[in-house]
Amino acid sequence: MRKTIALLMVAAMAGGCASYEYADTNAAVDANPACASRPDRPGEPVSIGCERKAEANWSTRRDSTPVDFSRKPTDD
């Protein structure tokens, strides 16, 4: 039981340092009236603006700035 709790805590802490981003173009393609006509034959090129894409990115890079914990002298 302790091992399970420890593993869950480690996973939660590791997940807090990472980010996941998902993007797709399906809604934009559906809303564009120029994309209403689609190619009739397989292999026929599709306009770049009408191409449907779904992408996901997993990143562990930290974009935050470091926090300065040094105490500033006060005039007390």
URGIDA-V699173 format. One record per backbone hydrogen bond with DSSP energy under -0.5 kcal/mol. NH is the residue of the N-H (numbers start at 0). CO is the residue of the C=O. If there is no record, write none. Layout:
NH:CO, NH:CO
//
This chain:
4:0, 5:1, 6:2, 7:3, 8:4, 9:5, 10:6, 11:7, 12:8, 13:9, 14:10, 15:11, 16:12, 16:13, 17:14, 18:58, 20:56, 22:54, 24:52, 28:24, 29:25, 30:26, 31:27, 32:30, 34:31, 35:32, 37:35, 43:40, 49:46, 50:47, 54:22, 56:20, 58:18, 58:56, 62:60, 68:66, 75:73
//
